């Protein structure tokens, strides 16, 4: 058998394994409904915000207008913004008559060893818990999230019904532009491949994941792990938080949300490239060997099948068909045409390029740049 045929067979076998042995990651299923509680716990929300003038007002207004039966308060931590983020947050709360439920804090200067978001959350959580010690849940959310009226109600009800310690929602990301339609559904697909949601829910499995834009967590779970100090320098802070909570014995769940959305948009490829490159090498533990393995695996599983199919390989064609079938539920959930499912190999090549760039940038001391900060700095003397 020729090398091309072996490569096609390997890709086909890989997709056979992924479709049957990887927790059904490719399925898009709505979670079963749960009963609502008789008594709704208080929720204290925290938003870290750095130069978020474009969206902070809508985020604050949508969250404080939530259809949540219990008490809901919000702390916004202004992380050295230069665009009036704090004033806009206050104005949005006042405009809907919720100024008494909003506190705006200024984050202290960032110390060594802390990621900016974690430092802001650290102070926001301390303030929220001091002001509202009776809160039953803390909601950690981002400054670019448009909260659906019933989202918090649904998440809290599920957390109570299933005795969850951490419940996260992956909010719907924008697909307004052509580039977003190409890249964003694949981001969700790859995330679910790395962290099958069924495995995250399974207490017997170590797999843990969360989406940083929307994380509901019990204060007791924060106490178990000594707060966000446990992940103070994490670049992939959401999955790191879920990981330490699950390792401490907590119950973790993540679901997709299609009503709560991100207001952050990317109209060209550069922003999406940076979004991937910012944390891709951290995901690989800054390992050149894991990076090389990722290049080999993605080439074999995603990129080679259509090339082999176009050269007449039946194995390559079948692997491409399996890939397309696996990706189709995600593409359909985003309301896109079926042709996007067949284009996954090209999108995978884009992701692979950004991942390689992530590794190169880290070794040059410029990894994980976000809003002017290097959040994934290579330690001195490490290569």
Secondary structure, DSSP 8 states (H G I E B T S, - for coil): --HHHHHHHHHHHHHHHHHHHSTTTT-----------SS---EEEEEEESS-TTTHHHHHHHHHT---SS-EEEEEEE-S-SS-HHHHHHHHHHHTT-GGGEEEEE-----TT--HHHHHHHHHHHHHHHH-TT-SEEEEE-TTEE--TTHHHHHHHHHHHTT-SEEEEEEE----SHHHHHHHHHHHHHHHHHS-HHHHH-TTS------TTEEEE-HHHHHHTTGGGGGTT-SSHHHHHHHHHHHTT--EEEEEEEEEEE-----SHHHHHHHHHTTHHHHTTT-HHHHHHHHHHHIIIIIHHHHHHHTT-HHHHHHHHHHHHHHHHHHHHTT--THHHHTHHHHHHHHHHHHHHHHHHHHTT--SEETTEESS---TT--
